[in-house]
C-alpha cells in the first residue's frame, strides 16, 4: 500500500521539481490527445488490464480516463508537484479508483509483489537511474505480473542518432524535465530482467516532420514467474 497520498498534503519535498516544464507539458499533452492521436495510443496501452495496477510517472493523469472497468485500483506515482496536483484532479473524474502518490521511480513507496500490472508511459526517458527504476517495478509486481509500456527513444538512422545523442549531452534534459531522446527502452526492459511480449514501433506524430522525440514503442512485458525480484 502507498505510504502517503498526494491528497494528504504532508509531503514537504518532491523528488522531482520542474514547475515550468510541468506547466508546458500539461498544455501540450492535452492538445496531443486529439492532434497527435495520443488518446488512441492510451486506449491500446491500457486495454485488457485488470486487478491492481501501479502507474509510474502518471504526469497530469491523462491515462486515468482510459483504464478499463476490470481494474480494481490504480496507484499512480508522480514525483512532480504541479503535475501531481493535476493528476489528483483527473483521479476524481476517473471511472476506476485512483490514488495519486508522491514518489520516485527508483524508490517506489509500496510493498513488494503488491500489483498485478505496471504502466510506464513516457517515463524511462526521464528517470535518473533506469536500471534501478526497472528493478523497483520488478519488485512491486507479483511473479508473472505484466508491464504495459509506451516510450520514446533512439531511432531514425545514423544522422538522427547523432542528433539525439548530441541533444542528450547538451540542452535537451535541462530544458525538458530531465528527458533523454537517445535511450533504448526495449534494451532497458530486456536488461532489467523482463520477458518481452509483443511490441510495435510508432511515429509520433504519425505524419509530419520526424523529430528526435518521434520514435516510440508500444508493447507488453512480464516479470518472469520463476525469478526473484
Order of alpha helices (4+ residues) and beta strands (2+ residues): alpha-alpha-beta-beta-alpha-beta-beta-alpha-beta-alpha-alpha-alpha-beta-beta
